[in-house]
Amino acid sequence: MEYFKIIEGWFSTLGLSPSITELVLRGGALAAVVVLSFIANIIAKRFVLLGVTYLVGRTETKIDDIFLERKVFTKLSHFAPAIVIYLLTPVALDGFETFSGIIVHGSMIYMVVIGLLVIDSFLNAVLDIYRTFEVSKELPIKSFVQILKIVIYFFSLIFIISIILDKSPVYLISGLGALTAVLLLIFKDSILGFVAGIQLISNKMIAHGDWVEIPKYGADGDVLEITLATVKVQNFDKTITTVPTYALISDSFKNWRGMEQSDGRRIKRSVFIDISTIRLCTEEMIERFSKIDVIKGYIESKLNAITEYNRAHSIDDSVLVNGRRLTNVGTFRAYLEAYLKGHPMINRNMTLLVRQLAPTEYGLPIEIYVFTTDKNWVRYESIQADIFDHILAVIPMFDLSIFQSPSGTDFKGLAGSR
Protein backbone atom coordinates (compact mmCIF):
# COMPACT_ATOMS: atom_id res chain seq x y z
CA MET A 1 0.00 0.00 0.00
CA GLU A 2 3.04 2.30 0.28
CA TYR A 3 3.10 2.47 -3.52
CA PHE A 4 -0.46 3.83 -3.52
CA LYS A 5 0.51 6.55 -1.04
CA ILE A 6 3.51 7.57 -3.14
CA ILE A 7 1.42 7.76 -6.30
CA GLU A 8 -1.36 9.57 -4.40
CA GLY A 9 1.15 12.20 -3.21
CA TRP A 10 2.39 12.67 -6.74
CA PHE A 11 -1.15 13.21 -8.05
CA SER A 12 -1.86 15.74 -5.28
CA THR A 13 1.06 17.84 -6.52
CA LEU A 14 -0.80 18.00 -9.84
CA GLY A 15 -3.70 19.71 -8.12
CA LEU A 16 -6.15 16.76 -8.23
CA SER A 17 -8.63 16.36 -5.39
CA PRO A 18 -8.24 13.33 -3.08
CA SER A 19 -11.48 11.74 -4.36
CA ILE A 20 -10.44 12.03 -8.01
CA THR A 21 -6.98 10.78 -7.13
CA GLU A 22 -8.50 7.73 -5.38
CA LEU A 23 -10.71 6.94 -8.37
CA VAL A 24 -7.81 7.23 -10.80
CA LEU A 25 -5.60 5.03 -8.61
CA ARG A 26 -8.24 2.31 -8.16
CA GLY A 27 -9.20 2.43 -11.81
CA GLY A 28 -5.57 2.06 -12.83
CA ALA A 29 -5.10 -0.79 -10.35
CA LEU A 30 -8.21 -2.54 -11.70
CA ALA A 31 -6.92 -2.10 -15.25
CA ALA A 32 -3.60 -3.61 -14.13
CA VAL A 33 -5.49 -6.60 -12.69
CA VAL A 34 -7.29 -7.06 -16.01
CA VAL A 35 -3.99 -6.91 -17.89
CA LEU A 36 -2.40 -9.40 -15.50
CA SER A 37 -5.36 -11.78 -15.88
CA PHE A 38 -5.01 -11.50 -19.66
CA ILE A 39 -1.28 -12.29 -19.38
CA ALA A 40 -2.04 -15.24 -17.07
CA ASN A 41 -4.54 -16.53 -19.64
CA ILE A 42 -1.93 -16.30 -22.42
CA ILE A 43 0.72 -18.05 -20.30
CA ALA A 44 -1.69 -20.83 -19.30
CA LYS A 45 -2.92 -21.51 -22.84
CA ARG A 46 0.06 -20.76 -25.06
CA PHE A 47 2.84 -22.08 -22.87
CA VAL A 48 1.59 -24.37 -20.11
CA LEU A 49 -1.15 -26.00 -22.20
CA LEU A 50 1.11 -26.38 -25.24
CA GLY A 51 3.79 -27.89 -22.99
CA VAL A 52 1.31 -30.38 -21.54
CA THR A 53 0.09 -31.25 -25.04
CA TYR A 54 3.67 -31.86 -26.16
CA LEU A 55 4.41 -34.10 -23.16
CA VAL A 56 1.19 -36.07 -23.69
CA GLY A 57 2.13 -36.66 -27.32
CA ARG A 58 5.53 -38.04 -26.24
CA THR A 59 4.15 -40.66 -23.84
CA GLU A 60 3.29 -44.20 -24.97
CA THR A 61 0.15 -44.59 -22.86
CA LYS A 62 -3.17 -43.59 -24.39
CA ILE A 63 -4.76 -42.60 -21.08
CA ASP A 64 -3.40 -39.04 -21.11
CA ASP A 65 -4.47 -38.74 -24.77
CA ILE A 66 -8.05 -39.36 -23.69
CA PHE A 67 -7.82 -36.59 -21.10
CA LEU A 68 -6.46 -34.32 -23.82
CA GLU A 69 -9.27 -35.26 -26.24
CA ARG A 70 -11.86 -34.55 -23.57
CA LYS A 71 -10.22 -31.07 -23.10
CA VAL A 72 -9.63 -31.52 -19.37
CA PHE A 73 -6.38 -29.53 -19.51
CA THR A 74 -7.91 -26.86 -21.76
CA LYS A 75 -10.71 -26.23 -19.29
CA LEU A 76 -8.26 -26.20 -16.39
CA SER A 77 -6.36 -23.35 -18.07
CA HIS A 78 -9.45 -21.12 -17.66
CA PHE A 79 -8.72 -21.01 -13.93
CA ALA A 80 -5.61 -18.84 -14.43
CA PRO A 81 -7.27 -15.45 -15.19
CA ALA A 82 -10.04 -16.11 -12.64
CA ILE A 83 -7.51 -16.77 -9.86
CA VAL A 84 -5.64 -13.55 -10.69
CA ILE A 85 -8.85 -11.51 -10.57
CA TYR A 86 -9.99 -13.24 -7.37
CA LEU A 87 -6.71 -12.61 -5.53
CA LEU A 88 -5.80 -9.11 -6.77
CA THR A 89 -9.19 -7.39 -7.02
CA PRO A 90 -9.54 -6.88 -3.21
CA VAL A 91 -6.10 -5.25 -3.21
CA ALA A 92 -6.79 -3.09 -6.25
CA LEU A 93 -10.20 -1.95 -4.96
CA ASP A 94 -9.34 -1.53 -1.30
CA GLY A 95 -11.95 0.77 0.15
CA PHE A 96 -14.51 -0.04 -2.55
CA GLU A 97 -15.83 -3.19 -0.88
CA THR A 98 -19.18 -3.27 -2.68
CA PHE A 99 -17.71 -3.09 -6.16
CA SER A 100 -14.83 -5.37 -5.15
CA GLY A 101 -17.29 -7.89 -3.68
CA ILE A 102 -19.28 -8.03 -6.92
CA ILE A 103 -16.16 -8.78 -8.96
CA VAL A 104 -14.83 -11.31 -6.43
CA HIS A 105 -18.19 -13.09 -6.24
CA GLY A 106 -18.40 -13.10 -10.02
CA SER A 107 -14.93 -14.67 -10.26
CA MET A 108 -15.92 -17.26 -7.65
CA ILE A 109 -19.06 -18.19 -9.63
CA TYR A 110 -16.92 -18.39 -12.77
CA MET A 111 -14.45 -20.73 -11.02
CA VAL A 112 -17.31 -22.94 -9.76
CA VAL A 113 -18.65 -23.23 -13.32
CA ILE A 114 -15.16 -23.95 -14.69
CA GLY A 115 -14.61 -26.53 -11.95
CA LEU A 116 -17.92 -28.15 -12.87
CA LEU A 117 -16.88 -28.34 -16.54
CA VAL A 118 -13.48 -29.76 -15.59
CA ILE A 119 -15.05 -32.47 -13.41
CA ASP A 120 -17.57 -33.27 -16.16
CA SER A 121 -14.78 -33.69 -18.74
CA PHE A 122 -12.69 -35.67 -16.24
CA LEU A 123 -15.56 -38.10 -15.59
CA ASN A 124 -16.15 -38.47 -19.33
CA ALA A 125 -12.46 -39.27 -19.79
CA VAL A 126 -12.58 -41.83 -16.96
CA LEU A 127 -15.61 -43.41 -18.65
CA ASP A 128 -13.76 -43.58 -21.98
CA ILE A 129 -10.75 -45.17 -20.29
CA TYR A 130 -12.96 -47.71 -18.52
CA ARG A 131 -14.54 -48.69 -21.85
CA THR A 132 -11.12 -49.79 -23.13
CA PHE A 133 -11.16 -52.64 -20.60
CA GLU A 134 -13.00 -55.89 -21.30
CA VAL A 135 -14.83 -55.75 -17.97
CA SER A 136 -16.77 -52.69 -19.19
CA LYS A 137 -18.90 -54.97 -21.40
CA GLU A 138 -20.20 -56.83 -18.36
CA LEU A 139 -20.20 -53.98 -15.84
CA PRO A 140 -21.13 -50.67 -17.51
CA ILE A 141 -20.73 -47.69 -15.18
CA LYS A 142 -22.24 -44.90 -17.27
CA SER A 143 -25.38 -44.76 -15.13
CA PHE A 144 -23.24 -44.38 -11.98
CA VAL A 145 -21.23 -41.60 -13.63
CA GLN A 146 -24.44 -39.85 -14.60
CA ILE A 147 -25.86 -39.95 -11.07
CA LEU A 148 -22.52 -38.65 -9.79
CA LYS A 149 -22.76 -35.78 -12.28
CA ILE A 150 -26.27 -34.95 -11.09
CA VAL A 151 -25.05 -34.80 -7.50
CA ILE A 152 -22.11 -32.57 -8.52
CA TYR A 153 -24.40 -30.28 -10.56
CA PHE A 154 -26.76 -30.03 -7.61
CA PHE A 155 -24.06 -29.04 -5.12
CA SER A 156 -22.48 -26.66 -7.64
CA LEU A 157 -25.84 -24.91 -7.93
CA ILE A 158 -26.00 -24.71 -4.12
CA PHE A 159 -22.51 -23.13 -4.05
CA ILE A 160 -23.46 -20.58 -6.72
CA ILE A 161 -26.63 -19.62 -4.86
CA SER A 162 -24.69 -19.35 -1.58
CA ILE A 163 -22.16 -17.04 -3.28
CA ILE A 164 -24.93 -14.81 -4.67
CA LEU A 165 -26.76 -14.65 -1.32
CA ASP A 166 -23.49 -14.48 0.63
CA LYS A 167 -24.62 -17.36 2.83
CA SER A 168 -22.91 -20.55 3.91
CA PRO A 169 -23.70 -23.60 1.71
CA VAL A 170 -24.47 -25.52 4.91
CA TYR A 171 -27.23 -23.02 5.68
CA LEU A 172 -28.85 -23.64 2.28
CA ILE A 173 -28.47 -27.43 2.39
CA SER A 174 -30.08 -27.59 5.84
CA GLY A 175 -33.13 -25.84 4.45
CA LEU A 176 -33.72 -28.38 1.68
CA GLY A 177 -35.58 -30.87 3.84
CA ALA A 178 -38.92 -29.36 2.93
CA LEU A 179 -38.09 -29.68 -0.77
CA THR A 180 -37.35 -33.41 -0.61
CA ALA A 181 -40.74 -34.43 -2.01
CA VAL A 182 -40.40 -31.96 -4.87
CA LEU A 183 -36.89 -33.16 -5.67
CA LEU A 184 -38.05 -36.80 -5.63
CA LEU A 185 -40.80 -35.91 -8.08
CA ILE A 186 -38.44 -34.00 -10.38
CA PHE A 187 -35.80 -36.73 -10.37
CA LYS A 188 -38.23 -39.68 -10.33
CA ASP A 189 -37.02 -41.16 -13.64
CA SER A 190 -33.39 -40.64 -12.68
CA ILE A 191 -33.88 -42.35 -9.32
CA LEU A 192 -35.79 -45.26 -10.87
CA GLY A 193 -33.15 -45.56 -13.59
CA PHE A 194 -30.33 -45.47 -11.03
CA VAL A 195 -31.91 -48.20 -8.89
CA ALA A 196 -32.66 -50.27 -11.99
CA GLY A 197 -29.12 -49.76 -13.26
CA ILE A 198 -27.69 -51.08 -9.99
CA GLN A 199 -29.87 -54.18 -10.22
CA LEU A 200 -29.06 -54.76 -13.89
CA ILE A 201 -25.33 -54.39 -13.38
CA SER A 202 -25.01 -56.21 -10.05
CA ASN A 203 -27.00 -59.18 -11.40
CA LYS A 204 -25.24 -59.00 -14.80
CA MET A 205 -28.62 -59.00 -16.52
CA ILE A 206 -27.51 -56.83 -19.44
CA ALA A 207 -24.27 -55.44 -20.82
CA HIS A 208 -23.01 -53.44 -23.76
CA GLY A 209 -23.08 -55.52 -26.95
CA ASP A 210 -25.67 -58.03 -25.71
CA TRP A 211 -28.35 -59.17 -28.14
CA VAL A 212 -31.68 -58.56 -26.41
CA GLU A 213 -35.34 -58.87 -27.30
CA ILE A 214 -37.84 -56.55 -25.58
CA PRO A 215 -41.19 -57.29 -27.28
CA LYS A 216 -43.15 -54.60 -25.42
CA TYR A 217 -40.98 -51.87 -26.96
CA GLY A 218 -40.31 -53.58 -30.28
CA ALA A 219 -36.59 -53.85 -29.55
CA ASP A 220 -34.61 -56.72 -31.06
CA GLY A 221 -30.89 -56.13 -31.51
CA ASP A 222 -27.63 -55.18 -29.83
CA VAL A 223 -27.31 -52.97 -26.75
CA LEU A 224 -25.51 -49.75 -27.70
CA GLU A 225 -25.61 -47.87 -24.43
CA ILE A 226 -26.87 -48.19 -20.87
CA THR A 227 -27.52 -44.81 -19.28
CA LEU A 228 -29.19 -43.54 -16.15
CA ALA A 229 -32.61 -43.18 -17.76
CA THR A 230 -32.54 -45.27 -20.96
CA VAL A 231 -31.07 -48.29 -22.69
CA LYS A 232 -30.37 -47.85 -26.41
CA VAL A 233 -30.85 -50.92 -28.59
CA GLN A 234 -29.83 -50.97 -32.25
CA ASN A 235 -32.28 -53.25 -34.01
CA PHE A 236 -31.19 -55.49 -36.86
CA ASP A 237 -32.84 -53.15 -39.36
CA LYS A 238 -30.42 -50.47 -38.02
CA THR A 239 -33.15 -48.49 -36.29
CA ILE A 240 -32.56 -47.54 -32.67
CA THR A 241 -35.08 -48.21 -29.91
CA THR A 242 -34.80 -46.34 -26.62
CA VAL A 243 -36.14 -48.27 -23.62
CA PRO A 244 -36.51 -46.87 -20.06
CA THR A 245 -33.91 -48.51 -17.83
CA TYR A 246 -36.43 -49.37 -15.13
CA ALA A 247 -38.60 -51.15 -17.73
CA LEU A 248 -35.98 -53.91 -17.90
CA ILE A 249 -36.67 -54.59 -14.23
CA SER A 250 -40.45 -54.20 -14.26
CA ASP A 251 -41.00 -56.04 -17.58
CA SER A 252 -39.50 -59.21 -19.05
CA PHE A 253 -36.91 -59.33 -21.81
CA LYS A 254 -34.75 -61.97 -23.45
CA ASN A 255 -30.95 -61.77 -23.42
CA TRP A 256 -29.13 -63.99 -25.94
CA ARG A 257 -25.77 -63.69 -24.19
CA GLY A 258 -26.04 -67.23 -22.81
CA MET A 259 -26.34 -68.60 -26.33
CA GLU A 260 -23.37 -66.58 -27.53
CA GLN A 261 -21.25 -67.84 -24.63
CA SER A 262 -22.31 -71.48 -25.07
CA ASP A 263 -20.91 -74.08 -27.45
CA GLY A 264 -23.80 -74.02 -29.90
CA ARG A 265 -26.96 -72.38 -31.15
CA ARG A 266 -30.23 -74.25 -30.96
CA ILE A 267 -32.37 -75.48 -33.82
CA LYS A 268 -35.89 -76.29 -32.64
CA ARG A 269 -38.26 -76.82 -35.54
CA SER A 270 -40.89 -79.38 -36.51
CA VAL A 271 -42.12 -80.95 -39.72
CA PHE A 272 -45.75 -82.11 -39.79
CA ILE A 273 -46.30 -85.57 -41.20
CA ASP A 274 -49.63 -86.39 -42.85
CA ILE A 275 -51.03 -89.04 -40.48
CA SER A 276 -52.75 -90.88 -43.33
CA THR A 277 -49.32 -91.80 -44.75
CA ILE A 278 -48.07 -93.50 -41.55
CA ARG A 279 -48.07 -97.31 -41.82
CA LEU A 280 -46.32 -100.54 -40.81
CA CYS A 281 -43.36 -101.48 -42.96
CA THR A 282 -43.83 -104.19 -45.54
CA GLU A 283 -41.06 -106.53 -46.71
CA GLU A 284 -40.61 -104.38 -49.79
CA MET A 285 -40.28 -101.22 -47.69
CA ILE A 286 -37.78 -102.86 -45.34
CA GLU A 287 -35.69 -104.05 -48.28
CA ARG A 288 -35.72 -100.54 -49.73
CA PHE A 289 -34.86 -98.86 -46.42
CA SER A 290 -31.99 -101.34 -45.84
CA LYS A 291 -30.18 -99.81 -48.79
CA ILE A 292 -29.87 -96.46 -46.97
CA ASP A 293 -26.33 -96.50 -45.57
CA VAL A 294 -26.86 -94.46 -42.37
CA ILE A 295 -29.69 -96.72 -41.07
CA LYS A 296 -28.55 -100.08 -42.47
CA GLY A 297 -27.18 -101.13 -39.08
CA TYR A 298 -30.26 -99.81 -37.26
CA ILE A 299 -32.63 -101.86 -39.44
CA GLU A 300 -30.58 -105.02 -39.04
CA SER A 301 -30.51 -104.74 -35.24
CA LYS A 302 -34.21 -103.87 -35.03
CA LEU A 303 -35.18 -106.76 -37.33
CA ASN A 304 -33.17 -109.19 -35.21
CA ALA A 305 -34.81 -107.93 -32.01
CA ILE A 306 -38.30 -108.05 -33.58
CA THR A 307 -37.76 -111.55 -34.97
CA GLU A 308 -36.57 -112.88 -31.61
CA TYR A 309 -39.50 -111.25 -29.81
CA ASN A 310 -42.10 -112.57 -32.23
CA ARG A 311 -40.59 -116.05 -32.19
CA ALA A 312 -40.43 -116.08 -28.38
CA HIS A 313 -44.09 -115.12 -28.18
CA SER A 314 -45.25 -117.38 -31.07
CA ILE A 315 -46.50 -114.43 -33.06
CA ASP A 316 -48.18 -115.13 -36.41
CA ASP A 317 -46.20 -112.71 -38.56
CA SER A 318 -48.27 -113.38 -41.66
CA VAL A 319 -50.50 -110.55 -40.48
CA LEU A 320 -48.66 -107.22 -40.17
CA VAL A 321 -50.61 -106.04 -37.15
CA ASN A 322 -49.49 -109.03 -35.06
CA GLY A 323 -46.41 -108.67 -32.85
CA ARG A 324 -43.79 -106.01 -33.16
CA ARG A 325 -43.18 -104.25 -36.49
CA LEU A 326 -41.15 -101.45 -37.94
CA THR A 327 -43.06 -98.33 -39.01
CA ASN A 328 -42.08 -95.94 -41.73
CA VAL A 329 -42.30 -92.94 -39.38
CA GLY A 330 -40.17 -94.67 -36.72
CA THR A 331 -37.58 -95.58 -39.38
CA PHE A 332 -37.70 -91.98 -40.58
CA ARG A 333 -36.93 -90.75 -37.05
CA ALA A 334 -34.02 -93.16 -36.81
CA TYR A 335 -32.74 -91.85 -40.14
CA LEU A 336 -32.93 -88.25 -38.93
CA GLU A 337 -30.98 -89.07 -35.76
CA ALA A 338 -28.26 -90.83 -37.76
CA TYR A 339 -28.17 -88.02 -40.33
CA LEU A 340 -27.84 -85.30 -37.67
CA LYS A 341 -25.17 -87.19 -35.72
CA GLY A 342 -23.12 -87.39 -38.89
CA HIS A 343 -23.64 -83.73 -39.84
CA PRO A 344 -20.34 -81.80 -39.52
CA MET A 345 -22.03 -78.60 -38.23
CA ILE A 346 -24.02 -80.24 -35.42
CA ASN A 347 -22.55 -80.25 -31.91
CA ARG A 348 -22.83 -83.85 -30.74
CA ASN A 349 -21.77 -82.90 -27.18
CA MET A 350 -25.01 -80.97 -26.69
CA THR A 351 -28.61 -82.16 -26.80
CA LEU A 352 -29.39 -84.00 -30.02
CA LEU A 353 -33.00 -85.07 -30.15
CA VAL A 354 -35.54 -86.11 -32.77
CA ARG A 355 -38.87 -86.48 -31.04
CA GLN A 356 -42.51 -87.08 -31.83
CA LEU A 357 -44.94 -84.52 -30.41
CA ALA A 358 -48.64 -84.89 -29.80
CA PRO A 359 -50.67 -85.12 -33.03
CA THR A 360 -52.54 -81.98 -34.04
CA GLU A 361 -55.05 -81.01 -36.70
CA TYR A 362 -52.05 -80.33 -38.92
CA GLY A 363 -50.62 -83.85 -38.60
CA LEU A 364 -47.94 -85.53 -36.53
CA PRO A 365 -45.10 -83.13 -35.55
CA ILE A 366 -41.58 -84.55 -35.75
CA GLU A 367 -39.38 -82.06 -33.92
CA ILE A 368 -35.65 -81.62 -34.51
CA TYR A 369 -33.88 -80.33 -31.40
CA VAL A 370 -30.15 -79.89 -31.95
CA PHE A 371 -27.36 -77.30 -31.62
CA THR A 372 -25.16 -76.01 -34.42
CA THR A 373 -21.47 -75.43 -33.80
CA ASP A 374 -21.56 -72.11 -35.67
CA LYS A 375 -23.45 -69.38 -33.79
CA ASN A 376 -23.13 -66.66 -36.43
CA TRP A 377 -26.66 -65.67 -37.42
CA VAL A 378 -26.16 -65.79 -41.20
CA ARG A 379 -24.30 -69.10 -41.22
CA TYR A 380 -26.68 -70.55 -38.61
CA GLU A 381 -29.68 -69.83 -40.84
CA SER A 382 -27.86 -71.38 -43.80
CA ILE A 383 -27.10 -74.56 -41.82
CA GLN A 384 -30.69 -74.80 -40.61
CA ALA A 385 -32.04 -74.30 -44.12
CA ASP A 386 -29.71 -76.98 -45.55
CA ILE A 387 -30.83 -79.48 -42.90
CA PHE A 388 -34.52 -78.94 -43.55
CA ASP A 389 -34.02 -78.86 -47.31
CA HIS A 390 -32.64 -82.37 -46.96
CA ILE A 391 -35.36 -83.51 -44.54
CA LEU A 392 -38.19 -82.30 -46.75
CA ALA A 393 -36.58 -83.91 -49.79
CA VAL A 394 -36.13 -87.39 -48.22
CA ILE A 395 -39.55 -87.68 -46.55
CA PRO A 396 -41.20 -89.21 -49.68
CA MET A 397 -38.51 -91.93 -49.68
CA PHE A 398 -40.10 -93.27 -46.48
CA ASP A 399 -43.57 -93.27 -48.07
CA LEU A 400 -44.53 -90.28 -45.92
CA SER A 401 -46.02 -86.93 -46.89
CA ILE A 402 -45.81 -83.46 -45.40
CA PHE A 403 -49.14 -82.03 -44.30
CA GLN A 404 -50.14 -78.68 -45.73
CA SER A 405 -53.47 -76.93 -45.92
CA PRO A 406 -55.15 -77.12 -49.33
CA SER A 407 -54.63 -74.12 -51.58
CA GLY A 408 -56.72 -72.63 -54.36
CA THR A 409 -54.83 -74.74 -56.89
CA ASP A 410 -55.87 -77.92 -55.07
CA PHE A 411 -59.54 -76.96 -55.23
CA LYS A 412 -59.24 -76.06 -58.91
CA GLY A 413 -57.72 -79.48 -59.56
CA LEU A 414 -60.63 -81.19 -57.81
CA ALA A 415 -63.14 -79.14 -59.81
CA GLY A 416 -61.40 -79.97 -63.08
CA SER A 417 -61.37 -83.71 -62.39
CA ARG A 418 -65.18 -83.88 -62.27
FILUM-390431 format. One line per 2 residues: their letters; for each residue x, z, y of C-alpha. Coordinates in steps of 0.1 Angstrom, whole numbers, plus 2048, in hexadecimal, padded with zeros to 3 digits. Layout:
a) X:Z:Y  ...
END
This chain:
me) 800:800:800  81E:803:817
yf) 81F:7DD:819  7FB:7DD:826
ki) 805:7F6:841  823:7E1:84C
ie) 80E:7C1:84E  7F2:7D4:860
gw) 80C:7E0:87A  818:7BD:87F
fs) 7F5:7B0:884  7ED:7CB:89D
tl) 80B:7BF:8B2  7F8:79E:8B4
gl) 7DB:7AF:8C5  7C3:7AE:8A8
sp) 7AA:7CA:8A4  7AE:7E1:885
si) 78D:7D4:875  798:7B0:878
te) 7BA:7B9:86C  7AB:7CA:84D
lv) 795:7AC:845  7B2:794:848
lr) 7C8:7AA:832  7AE:7AE:817
gg) 7A4:78A:818  7C8:780:815
al) 7CD:799:7F8  7AE:78B:7E7
aa) 7BB:767:7EB  7DC:773:7DC
vv) 7C9:781:7BE  7B7:760:7B9
vl) 7D8:74D:7BB  7E8:765:7A2
sf) 7CA:761:78A  7CE:73B:78D
ia) 7F3:73E:785  7EC:755:768
ni) 7D3:73C:75B  7ED:720:75D
ia) 807:735:74B  7EF:73F:730
kr) 7E3:71C:729  801:705:730
fv) 81C:71B:723  810:737:70C
ll) 7F4:722:6FC  80B:704:6F8
gv) 826:71A:6E9  80D:729:6D0
ty) 801:706:6C7  825:6FA:6C1
lv) 82C:718:6AB  80C:713:697
gr) 815:6EF:691  837:6FA:684
te) 82A:712:669  821:706:646
tk) 802:71B:642  7E0:70C:64C
id) 7D0:72D:656  7DE:72D:67A
di) 7D3:708:67D  7AF:713:676
fl) 7B2:72D:692  7BF:712:6A9
er) 7A3:6FA:69F  789:714:6A7
kv) 79A:719:6C9  7A0:73E:6C5
ft) 7C0:73D:6D9  7B1:726:6F3
kl) 795:73F:6FA  7AD:75C:6FA
sh) 7C0:74B:716  7A2:74F:72D
fa) 7A9:775:72E  7C8:770:744
pa) 7B7:768:765  79C:782:75F
iv) 7B5:79D:758  7C8:795:778
iy) 7A8:796:78D  79C:7B6:77C
ll) 7BD:7C9:782  7C6:7BC:7A5
tp) 7A4:7BA:7B6  7A1:7E0:7BB
va) 7C3:7E0:7CB  7BC:7C1:7E1
ld) 79A:7CE:7ED  7A3:7F3:7F1
gf) 788:801:808  76F:7E6:800
et) 762:7F7:7E0  740:7E5:7DF
fs) 74F:7C2:7E1  76C:7CC:7CA
gi) 753:7DB:7B1  73F:7BB:7B0
iv) 75E:7A6:7A8  76C:7C0:78F
hg) 74A:7C2:77D  748:79C:77D
sm) 76B:799:76D  761:7B3:753
iy) 741:7A0:74A  757:780:748
mv) 76F:792:731  753:79E:71B
vi) 746:77B:718  768:76D:711
gl) 76E:789:6F7  74D:77F:6E6
lv) 757:75B:6E5  779:764:6D6
id) 76A:77A:6BB  750:75E:6B3
sf) 76C:745:6AF  781:75E:69B
ln) 764:764:683  75E:73F:67F
av) 783:73A:677  782:756:65E
ld) 764:746:64E  776:724:64C
iy) 795:735:63C  77E:747:623
rt) 76F:726:619  791:719:60E
fe) 790:732:5F2  77E:72B:5D1
vs) 76C:74C:5D3  758:740:5F1
ke) 743:72A:5DA  736:748:5C8
lp) 736:762:5E4  72D:751:605
ik) 731:768:623  722:753:63F
sf) 702:769:640  718:788:644
vq) 72C:778:660  70C:76E:672
il) 6FD:791:670  71F:79E:67D
ki) 71C:785:69A  6F9:791:6A2
vi) 706:7B5:6A4  723:7AB:6BA
yf) 70C:796:6D1  6F4:7B4:6D4
fs) 70F:7CD:6DE  71F:7B4:6F5
li) 6FE:7B1:707  6FC:7D7:709
fi) 71F:7D7:719  715:7BD:732
is) 6F6:7CF:73C  709:7F0:73E
ii) 722:7DF:756  707:7D1:76C
ld) 6F4:7F3:76D  715:806:76F
ks) 70A:81C:752  71B:827:733
pv) 713:811:714  70B:831:701
yl) 6F0:839:71A  6DF:817:714
is) 6E3:818:6EE  6D3:83A:6EC
gl) 6B5:82D:6FE  6AF:811:6E4
ga) 69C:826:6CB  67B:81D:6DA
lt) 683:7F8:6D7  68B:7FA:6B2
av) 669:7EC:6A8  66C:7CF:6C0
ll) 68F:7C7:6B4  684:7C8:690
li) 668:7AF:699  680:798:6AC
fk) 69A:798:691  682:799:673
ds) 68E:778:664  6B2:781:66A
il) 6AD:7A3:659  69A:793:63B
gf) 6B5:778:638  6D1:792:639
va) 6C1:7A7:61E  6B9:788:609
gi) 6DD:77B:60E  6EB:79C:601
ql) 6D5:79A:5E2  6DD:775:5DC
is) 703:77A:5E0  706:79C:5CE
nk) 6F2:78E:5B0  704:76C:5B2
mi) 6E2:75B:5B2  6ED:73E:5C8
ah) 70D:730:5D6  71A:712:5EA
gd) 719:6F3:5D5  6FF:6FF:5BC
wv) 6E5:6E7:5B0  6C3:6F8:5B6
ei) 69F:6EF:5B3  686:700:5CB
pk) 664:6EF:5C3  650:702:5DE
yg) 666:6F2:5F9  66D:6D1:5E8
ad) 692:6D8:5E5  6A6:6C9:5C9
gd) 6CB:6C5:5CF  6EC:6D6:5D8
vl) 6EF:6F4:5EE  701:6EB:60E
ei) 700:70C:621  6F3:72F:61E
tl) 6ED:73F:640  6DC:75E:64D
at) 6BA:74E:650  6BB:72E:63B
vk) 6C9:71D:61D  6D0:6F8:621
vq) 6CC:6E2:603  6D6:6BD:602
nf) 6BD:6AC:5EC  6C8:68F:5D5
dk) 6B8:676:5ED  6D0:684:607
ti) 6B5:695:61B  6BA:6B9:625
tt) 6A1:6D5:61E  6A4:6F6:631
vp) 697:714:61D  693:737:62B
ty) 6AD:74E:61B  694:769:612
al) 67E:74F:601  698:74D:5E5
is) 691:772:5DE  66C:771:5E2
ds) 666:750:5D0  675:741:5B0
fk) 68F:726:5AF  6A5:715:594
nw) 6CA:716:596  6DD:6FD:580
rg) 6FE:70E:583  6FC:71C:560
me) 6F9:6F9:552  716:6ED:566
qs) 72C:70A:55A  721:705:535
dg) 72F:6EE:51B  712:6D5:51C
rr) 6F2:6C8:52C  6D2:6CA:51A
ik) 6BC:6AE:50D  699:6BA:505
rs) 681:69D:500  667:693:4E6
vf) 65B:673:4D6  637:672:4CB
id) 631:664:4A8  610:654:4A0
is) 602:66B:486  5F0:64F:473
ti) 613:641:46A  61F:660:459
rl) 61F:65E:433  631:668:413
ct) 64E:652:409  64A:639:3EE
ee) 665:62D:3D7  66A:60E:3EC
mi) 66D:623:40C  686:63B:3FB
er) 69B:61D:3F0  69B:60F:413
fs) 6A3:630:423  6C0:636:40B
ki) 6D2:618:41A  6D5:62A:43B
dv) 6F9:638:43B  6F3:658:44F
ik) 6D7:665:439  6E2:657:417
gy) 6F0:679:40D  6D1:68B:41A
ie) 6BA:676:405  6CE:67A:3E6
sk) 6CF:6A0:3E9  6AA:6A2:3F1
ln) 6A0:68B:3D4  6B4:6A0:3BC
ai) 6A4:6C0:3C9  681:6B0:3C8
te) 686:6A2:3A5  692:6C4:397
yn) 675:6D6:3A7  65B:6BE:39A
ra) 66A:6BE:377  66C:6E4:377
hs) 647:6E6:381  63C:6C9:36A
id) 62F:6B5:388  61E:694:381
ds) 632:67E:399  61D:65F:392
vl) 607:66B:3AE  619:66E:3D0
vn) 606:68D:3DC  611:6A1:3BE
gr) 630:6B8:3C1  64A:6B4:3DC
rl) 650:693:3ED  665:685:40A
tn) 651:67A:429  65B:65F:441
vg) 659:676:45F  66E:691:44D
tf) 688:676:444  687:66A:468
ra) 68F:68D:475  6AC:690:45C
yl) 6B9:66F:469  6B7:67B:48E
ea) 6CA:69A:485  6E5:686:474
yl) 6E6:66D:490  6EA:687:4AB
kg) 704:69B:498  719:67B:496
hp) 714:672:4BB  735:675:4CE
mi) 724:682:4EE  710:69E:4DE
nr) 71F:6C1:4DE  71C:6CD:4B9
nm) 726:6F0:4C3  706:6F5:4D6
tl) 6E2:6F4:4CA  6DA:6D4:4B8
lv) 6B6:6D2:4AD  69D:6B8:4A3
rq) 67B:6CA:49F  657:6C2:499
la) 63F:6D0:4B3  61A:6D6:4AF
pt) 605:6B6:4AD  5F3:6AC:4CC
ey) 5D9:691:4D6  5F8:67B:4DD
gl) 606:67E:4B9  621:693:4A9
pi) 63D:69D:4C1  660:69B:4B3
ei) 676:6AD:4CB  69B:6A7:4D0
yv) 6AD:6C6:4DD  6D3:6C0:4E1
ft) 6EE:6C4:4FB  704:6A8:508
td) 729:6AE:50E  728:69B:52F
kn) 716:6AE:54A  719:694:565
wv) 6F5:68A:56F  6FA:664:56E
ry) 70D:664:54D  6F5:67E:53E
es) 6D7:668:546  6E9:64A:536
iq) 6F1:65E:516  6CD:66A:514
ad) 6C0:647:519  6D7:639:4FE
if) 6CC:653:4E5  6A7:64D:4EB
dh) 6AC:627:4EB  6BA:62A:4C8
il) 69E:643:4BD  682:62D:4C9
av) 692:60E:4B9  697:61E:496
ip) 675:62F:493  664:60F:484
mf) 67F:60F:469  66F:62F:45B
dl) 64C:61F:45B  643:635:479
si) 634:62B:49B  636:63A:4BD
fq) 615:645:4CC  60B:637:4ED
sp) 5E9:635:4FF  5D9:613:4FD
sg) 5DE:5FC:51B  5C9:5E0:52A
td) 5DC:5C7:515  5D1:5D9:4F5
fk) 5AD:5D8:4FE  5B0:5B3:507
gl) 5BF:5AC:4E5  5A2:5BE:4D4
ag) 589:5AA:4E9  59A:589:4E0
sr) 59A:590:4BB  574:591:4B9
END
